[in-house]
């Protein structure tokens, strides 16, 4: 019996060949905003993460910039390093001096001096910060000039023999650190608003990645300089036993610097990855990556559906 005479197959063939079967089901176009949004979901998520990293870095860099600019409880506790001169040993002192709460006060000095990016603050252990210098562009801390200007007449302290070399290094490092921190802050702020452009094409990821790399290098170098300068300054002064000066590094300032560096570095890694990974809108429109399956679907729709051959009659032998 021919297969075509079977009623089941005949009904199936007729149902398959019905006019409704030839109607093309609506398929989303590659220009459909919903398709573009769905296809670039991973890329957009990565860009959101990078913008968040830049925002966090900007917040902490602002704290680094404004730290120690005044004697408030919050900003006055953000500094690179703090010198404690309360028990300093004078090299000579006039006999007319009256003993105060500390040796530093007796000599006309303050008990402590702490250094920020724009200025320095000074004060006493019993009163806290009493004075902060005026914020100055490209500021660098010159302890010799400050201490010698505050000493009473006839009093003197022992200074390291290589103090001039130390001050030259401190001045150069402070100027570089100041410029790099400020430039890195501006770049991170600008990249918050430029990063969404990377969703359109990989060609946008390249220049944005270069800017992100530049910002990362600037902030990393500035953070490394600030860390090294504070540690070197601490060990250089505490090693002078005839001075009896103590020095502490600012843990909050260190934490803020390195957090900003870490988030900027993470944002750069994301931008570098977007140069070769994650589908962009241009990839979908040109048929690359995420757009290939859409082009294939469109081609299949134009050819129409293939019909089953169950109802085709076959010749019987003999």
ROMAR-69352 format. One record per residue (C-alpha): residue number from 1; residue in one letter; x, y, z. Coordinates in nm, 3 decimals, m for minus. Each point is the difference from the previous one (the first is absolute). Example, Ala and Ser with C-alpha at 12.3 -4.5 7.8 and 13.67 -1.06 7.14 Angstrom:
// residues 2
(1,'A',(1.230,m0.450,0.780)) (2,'S',(0.137,0.344,m0.066)) 
***
This chain:
// residues 318
(1,'X',(0.000,0.000,0.000)) (2,'X',(0.149,0.339,m0.090)) (3,'X',(0.091,0.223,0.291)) (4,'X',(m0.202,0.276,m0.151)) (5,'X',(m0.321,m0.203,0.035)) (6,'X',(0.030,m0.005,0.377)) (7,'X',(m0.250,0.247,0.138)) (8,'X',(0.226,0.106,0.284)) (9,'X',(0.279,0.105,m0.231)) (10,'X',(m0.243,0.166,m0.237)) (11,'X',(m0.148,0.211,0.277)) (12,'X',(0.346,0.097,0.125)) (13,'X',(0.111,0.102,m0.349)) (14,'X',(m0.306,0.208,m0.049)) (15,'X',(0.043,0.168,0.333)) (16,'X',(0.362,0.075,m0.072)) (17,'X',(m0.074,0.144,m0.339)) (18,'X',(m0.275,0.226,0.130)) (19,'X',(0.022,0.368,m0.089)) (20,'X',(0.074,0.091,0.362)) (21,'X',(0.326,m0.195,m0.015)) (22,'X',(0.136,0.225,m0.272)) (23,'X',(m0.048,0.310,0.208)) (24,'X',(0.333,0.119,0.136)) (25,'X',(0.008,0.040,0.375)) (26,'X',(0.115,0.348,0.097)) (27,'X',(0.371,0.009,0.089)) (28,'X',(0.180,0.288,0.166)) (29,'X',(0.219,0.209,m0.226)) (30,'X',(0.360,0.080,0.085)) (31,'X',(m0.104,0.367,0.002)) (32,'X',(m0.264,m0.067,0.264)) (33,'X',(0.101,0.186,0.322)) (34,'X',(m0.112,m0.301,0.204)) (35,'X',(0.234,m0.227,m0.197)) (36,'X',(0.290,0.242,0.037)) (37,'X',(m0.066,0.031,0.370)) (38,'X',(m0.018,m0.374,0.050)) (39,'X',(0.307,m0.069,m0.213)) (40,'X',(0.218,0.254,0.181)) (41,'X',(m0.115,m0.092,0.352)) (42,'X',(0.339,m0.137,0.106)) (43,'X',(0.186,0.300,m0.141)) (44,'X',(m0.233,0.245,0.169)) (45,'X',(0.040,m0.180,0.332)) (46,'X',(0.379,0.022,m0.029)) (47,'X',(m0.024,0.373,m0.077)) (48,'X',(m0.223,0.057,0.303)) (49,'X',(0.258,m0.174,0.219)) (50,'X',(0.280,0.214,m0.146)) (51,'X',(m0.199,0.320,0.062)) (52,'X',(m0.058,m0.109,0.358)) (53,'X',(0.374,m0.062,0.041)) (54,'X',(0.079,0.347,m0.132)) (55,'X',(m0.258,0.154,0.233)) (56,'X',(0.149,m0.173,0.305)) (57,'X',(0.350,0.103,m0.107)) (58,'X',(m0.110,0.362,m0.044)) (59,'X',(m0.153,0.007,0.350)) (60,'X',(0.317,m0.129,0.165)) (61,'X',(0.224,0.224,m0.210)) (62,'X',(m0.203,0.300,0.112)) (63,'X',(0.061,m0.107,0.360)) (64,'X',(0.372,m0.018,m0.078)) (65,'X',(m0.011,0.347,m0.154)) (66,'X',(m0.189,0.172,0.284)) (67,'X',(0.168,m0.190,0.282)) (68,'X',(0.176,0.217,0.261)) (69,'X',(m0.120,0.325,m0.163)) (70,'X',(m0.152,0.107,0.332)) (71,'X',(0.000,m0.110,0.361)) (72,'X',(m0.346,m0.157,0.009)) (73,'X',(m0.047,m0.339,0.160)) (74,'X',(m0.047,m0.173,m0.337)) (75,'X',(0.248,0.175,m0.230)) (76,'X',(0.254,0.055,0.275)) (77,'X',(0.038,m0.375,0.036)) (78,'X',(0.096,m0.055,m0.367)) (79,'X',(0.373,0.062,m0.049)) (80,'X',(0.306,m0.161,m0.157)) (81,'X',(0.219,0.005,0.310)) (82,'X',(0.007,0.161,0.342)) (83,'X',(0.309,0.116,0.190)) (84,'X',(m0.009,m0.016,0.380)) (85,'X',(0.253,0.246,0.145)) (86,'X',(m0.138,0.011,0.353)) (87,'X',(0.314,m0.171,0.141)) (88,'X',(0.256,0.147,m0.240)) (89,'X',(0.352,0.038,0.136)) (90,'X',(0.145,0.349,m0.057)) (91,'X',(0.360,0.047,m0.095)) (92,'X',(0.009,0.318,0.203)) (93,'X',(m0.251,0.213,0.188)) (94,'X',(0.016,0.333,0.182)) (95,'X',(m0.024,m0.014,0.380)) (96,'X',(m0.279,0.256,0.003)) (97,'X',(m0.254,m0.243,m0.147)) (98,'X',(m0.292,m0.108,0.221)) (99,'X',(m0.089,m0.368,m0.002)) (100,'X',(m0.339,m0.063,m0.163)) (101,'X',(m0.216,m0.312,m0.042)) (102,'X',(0.248,m0.142,m0.249)) (103,'X',(0.355,0.062,m0.112)) (104,'X',(m0.127,0.115,m0.339)) (105,'X',(m0.213,0.271,0.160)) (106,'X',(0.292,0.107,0.212)) (107,'X',(0.208,0.052,m0.315)) (108,'X',(m0.280,0.188,m0.180)) (109,'X',(m0.103,m0.293,m0.219)) (110,'X',(m0.331,m0.183,m0.028)) (111,'X',(m0.044,m0.353,0.127)) (112,'X',(m0.084,m0.142,m0.341)) (113,'X',(m0.001,0.085,m0.370)) (114,'X',(m0.202,m0.191,m0.258)) (115,'X',(0.023,0.025,m0.377)) (116,'X',(m0.266,m0.012,m0.270)) (117,'X',(0.002,0.049,m0.375)) (118,'X',(m0.063,0.375,0.013)) (119,'X',(0.139,0.115,0.335)) (120,'X',(0.106,m0.098,0.351)) (121,'X',(m0.169,0.031,0.339)) (122,'X',(0.154,0.040,0.345)) (123,'X',(m0.128,m0.022,0.353)) (124,'X',(0.046,m0.121,0.355)) (125,'X',(m0.081,m0.333,0.158)) (126,'X',(m0.230,0.167,0.252)) (127,'X',(m0.176,0.237,m0.242)) (128,'X',(m0.002,m0.188,m0.330)) (129,'X',(0.061,0.182,m0.328)) (130,'X',(0.042,0.373,0.057)) (131,'X',(0.108,0.122,m0.344)) (132,'X',(0.006,m0.113,m0.362)) (133,'X',(0.199,0.173,m0.269)) (134,'X',(m0.171,0.144,m0.307)) (135,'X',(m0.055,m0.266,m0.271)) (136,'X',(0.259,0.049,m0.271)) (137,'X',(0.032,m0.148,m0.349)) (138,'X',(0.296,m0.239,m0.035)) (139,'X',(0.053,0.015,0.374)) (140,'X',(0.291,m0.179,0.163)) (141,'X',(0.080,m0.027,0.369)) (142,'X',(0.327,0.162,0.108)) (143,'X',(0.045,m0.099,0.365)) (144,'X',(0.335,0.176,0.040)) (145,'X',(m0.138,0.338,m0.104)) (146,'X',(m0.308,m0.039,0.218)) (147,'X',(0.180,m0.119,0.313)) (148,'X',(0.280,0.257,m0.022)) (149,'X',(m0.254,0.280,m0.043)) (150,'X',(m0.186,m0.104,0.318)) (151,'X',(0.295,m0.066,0.230)) (152,'X',(0.060,0.258,0.271)) (153,'X',(0.313,0.208,m0.031)) (154,'X',(0.301,m0.187,0.132)) (155,'X',(m0.157,m0.346,m0.041)) (156,'X',(0.119,m0.249,m0.260)) (157,'X',(m0.059,m0.363,m0.097)) (158,'X',(0.224,m0.256,m0.169)) (159,'X',(m0.083,m0.051,m0.368)) (160,'X',(0.114,m0.290,m0.222)) (161,'X',(0.318,0.070,m0.194)) (162,'X',(m0.165,m0.090,m0.333)) (163,'X',(m0.309,0.210,0.068)) (164,'X',(0.035,0.199,m0.324)) (165,'X',(m0.002,m0.315,m0.215)) (166,'X',(m0.304,m0.129,0.187)) (167,'X',(m0.185,0.328,m0.051)) (168,'X',(0.075,0.006,m0.374)) (169,'X',(m0.139,m0.352,m0.041)) (170,'X',(m0.301,0.093,0.212)) (171,'X',(m0.072,0.308,m0.210)) (172,'X',(0.019,m0.185,m0.333)) (173,'X',(m0.209,m0.293,0.124)) (174,'X',(m0.262,0.232,0.151)) (175,'X',(m0.039,0.200,m0.323)) (176,'X',(m0.034,m0.314,m0.213)) (177,'X',(m0.246,m0.153,0.243)) (178,'X',(m0.210,0.317,0.007)) (179,'X',(m0.027,0.021,m0.378)) (180,'X',(m0.065,m0.371,m0.052)) (181,'X',(m0.274,m0.020,0.264)) (182,'X',(m0.182,0.301,m0.140)) (183,'X',(0.027,m0.117,m0.362)) (184,'X',(m0.108,m0.353,0.091)) (185,'X',(m0.303,0.135,0.183)) (186,'X',(m0.108,0.205,m0.303)) (187,'X',(0.047,m0.297,m0.236)) (188,'X',(m0.202,m0.234,0.221)) (189,'X',(m0.278,0.258,0.021)) (190,'X',(m0.012,0.045,m0.378)) (191,'X',(0.006,m0.377,m0.062)) (192,'X',(m0.316,m0.042,0.209)) (193,'X',(m0.192,0.179,m0.279)) (194,'X',(0.202,m0.127,m0.298)) (195,'X',(m0.009,m0.371,0.087)) (196,'X',(m0.359,m0.059,m0.128)) (197,'X',(0.126,0.077,m0.352)) (198,'X',(0.174,m0.340,m0.001)) (199,'X',(m0.337,m0.173,m0.045)) (200,'X',(m0.025,0.125,m0.361)) (201,'X',(0.325,m0.132,m0.142)) (202,'X',(0.334,m0.157,0.090)) (203,'X',(0.163,0.301,m0.165)) (204,'X',(m0.117,0.205,0.298)) (205,'X',(0.154,m0.251,0.242)) (206,'X',(0.350,0.062,m0.135)) (207,'X',(0.029,0.374,0.079)) (208,'X',(m0.189,m0.045,0.326)) (209,'X',(0.237,m0.280,0.095)) (210,'X',(0.298,0.227,m0.072)) (211,'X',(m0.146,0.272,0.222)) (212,'X',(m0.070,m0.257,0.270)) (213,'X',(0.358,m0.127,m0.023)) (214,'X',(0.133,0.355,0.025)) (215,'X',(m0.215,0.070,0.306)) (216,'X',(0.109,m0.327,0.162)) (217,'X',(0.369,0.076,m0.052)) (218,'X',(m0.033,0.353,0.137)) (219,'X',(m0.190,m0.105,0.312)) (220,'X',(0.221,m0.304,0.059)) (221,'X',(0.321,0.205,m0.026)) (222,'X',(m0.141,0.273,0.225)) (223,'X',(m0.111,m0.256,0.258)) (224,'X',(0.336,m0.174,m0.008)) (225,'X',(0.179,0.334,0.041)) (226,'X',(m0.221,0.099,0.292)) (227,'X',(0.057,m0.335,0.169)) (228,'X',(0.374,0.001,m0.057)) (229,'X',(0.039,0.364,0.103)) (230,'X',(m0.186,m0.052,0.326)) (231,'X',(0.192,m0.315,0.091)) (232,'X',(0.338,0.147,m0.092)) (233,'X',(m0.074,0.317,0.193)) (234,'X',(m0.102,m0.203,0.303)) (235,'X',(0.310,m0.217,0.006)) (236,'X',(0.232,0.290,m0.084)) (237,'X',(m0.114,0.200,0.304)) (238,'X',(m0.047,m0.284,0.247)) (239,'X',(0.350,m0.124,m0.078)) (240,'X',(0.143,0.325,0.143)) (241,'X',(0.038,m0.101,0.364)) (242,'X',(0.132,0.343,0.099)) (243,'X',(m0.331,0.154,m0.116)) (244,'X',(m0.241,m0.239,0.177)) (245,'X',(m0.275,0.068,m0.254)) (246,'X',(m0.285,m0.241,m0.064)) (247,'X',(m0.188,m0.025,m0.331)) (248,'X',(m0.321,m0.178,m0.100)) (249,'X',(m0.141,m0.065,m0.345)) (250,'X',(m0.365,0.081,m0.066)) (251,'X',(m0.186,m0.331,m0.031)) (252,'X',(m0.317,0.168,m0.131)) (253,'X',(0.188,0.185,m0.272)) (254,'X',(0.179,m0.321,m0.098)) (255,'X',(m0.329,m0.193,m0.013)) (256,'X',(m0.170,0.268,m0.212)) (257,'X',(0.291,0.016,m0.246)) (258,'X',(0.024,m0.373,m0.055)) (259,'X',(m0.377,m0.050,m0.020)) (260,'X',(m0.018,0.265,m0.272)) (261,'X',(0.292,m0.166,m0.178)) (262,'X',(m0.160,m0.343,0.017)) (263,'X',(m0.337,0.112,m0.137)) (264,'X',(0.164,0.198,m0.281)) (265,'X',(0.209,m0.305,m0.092)) (266,'X',(m0.312,m0.220,m0.001)) (267,'X',(m0.179,0.245,m0.230)) (268,'X',(0.296,m0.006,m0.238)) (269,'X',(m0.003,m0.381,m0.009)) (270,'X',(m0.369,0.009,m0.092)) (271,'X',(0.063,0.252,m0.280)) (272,'X',(0.289,m0.209,m0.131)) (273,'X',(m0.227,m0.304,m0.006)) (274,'X',(m0.272,0.188,m0.188)) (275,'X',(0.243,0.052,m0.289)) (276,'X',(m0.025,m0.369,m0.089)) (277,'X',(m0.290,m0.142,0.201)) (278,'X',(m0.375,0.056,0.039)) (279,'X',(m0.229,0.080,m0.294)) (280,'X',(m0.042,0.365,m0.093)) (281,'X',(m0.281,0.161,m0.200)) (282,'X',(0.225,0.024,m0.303)) (283,'X',(0.070,m0.375,0.023)) (284,'X',(m0.372,m0.073,m0.018)) (285,'X',(m0.065,0.236,m0.291)) (286,'X',(0.294,m0.132,m0.203)) (287,'X',(m0.080,m0.366,0.071)) (288,'X',(0.304,m0.066,0.215)) (289,'X',(m0.030,m0.204,0.318)) (290,'X',(m0.346,0.062,0.138)) (291,'X',(m0.137,0.106,m0.337)) (292,'X',(0.080,m0.325,m0.185)) (293,'X',(m0.290,m0.203,0.134)) (294,'X',(m0.239,0.283,m0.084)) (295,'X',(0.120,0.007,m0.361)) (296,'X',(m0.036,m0.377,m0.022)) (297,'X',(m0.354,0.017,0.133)) (298,'X',(m0.088,0.268,m0.253)) (299,'X',(0.134,m0.214,m0.285)) (300,'X',(m0.199,m0.302,0.117)) (301,'X',(m0.316,0.207,0.015)) (302,'X',(0.043,0.112,m0.360)) (303,'X',(0.041,m0.360,m0.126)) (304,'X',(m0.322,m0.102,0.175)) (305,'X',(m0.066,m0.309,0.208)) (306,'X',(0.100,m0.343,m0.126)) (307,'X',(m0.292,m0.241,m0.048)) (308,'X',(0.007,m0.360,0.125)) (309,'X',(m0.012,m0.272,m0.265)) (310,'X',(m0.216,m0.250,0.182)) (311,'X',(m0.286,0.037,m0.252)) (312,'X',(0.210,m0.060,m0.312)) (313,'X',(m0.106,m0.308,m0.194)) (314,'X',(0.264,m0.261,m0.076)) (315,'X',(m0.003,m0.257,m0.277)) (316,'X',(m0.056,m0.360,0.100)) (317,'X',(0.190,m0.281,m0.156)) (318,'X',(m0.169,m0.250,m0.223)) 
***
